[in-house]
Amino acid sequence: MPSASGPSFDPAAEYAKGVAALQAGDFRKAERALGNVVKVAPRDANALYLLGLSKAGGGDDKGAVKA
């Protein structure tokens, strides 16, 4: 049974979705999925890097720099 305080999604699955979306060029979907990962693992360098790539790909250069 999932914890009431834990995320309502599987971070590993969200990471995989984000990577697949980036590879497909779907930057919005990648940003959503990787944003979820960063919420639960804010110091994960790979997730932050990929989130920045998804934001840059979607045209959000300022958001990419912050990520």
N, C-alpha and C positions, 0 to 999 in steps of 0.2 A: 504494500500500500504506500503510495507516495506521501512524502512529508507535506504538511500544510504550509510550511514555510519555504519549501523548495520550489524550483521552477516548474511550470506546468508543461514543460517540453523537455526533450532529451537534448542536452547541449551537443553531444557527439553527432546526433542526427541532424541538428541544425547546422553544425559546421560542415557536414557532408553536403547538405542542401545548398549552403552558401558557395562552396567550392564548385559544385556542379552548375549553379546558376551563373557564376563568374565565367566558367568555361563556355557556357552557352551564350554569353553576352547579355544576360538578363540582370542588369545591375540593380534594379529596384528589389527584385526577389533576393539577390545576394545580400544587399544591404539589410533587409529585414532579418534574414536568417542569421547573418553574422552579428548584427546588433543584439540579437537574443543571446548569442554566445558571450559577447563582451559584457552583458549585464551580469552573468554569473561568474565570468572569469575575466575581470577587468585588466589583468596584467598579462594575459596570454598574448605574447608578441605576434604569433602567427595570425590569430584572429584579428588583432588590431591592424596588422599590415593588410590583410585581405579586406577588412572593412574599409580601410583607406582607399584601396584599389577600386572597390565597388562604388564608393562615393565619387572618386575621380572619374570613373567611367560613366557615371550618371550625370556628370557636369557640375558636381558640388565640390569645387576645388577648395573652398574654405573648410568644409566639413572633412575633406580628405586630409588636410593639414592637421586638424584637431585630432583625428583618429590616429 
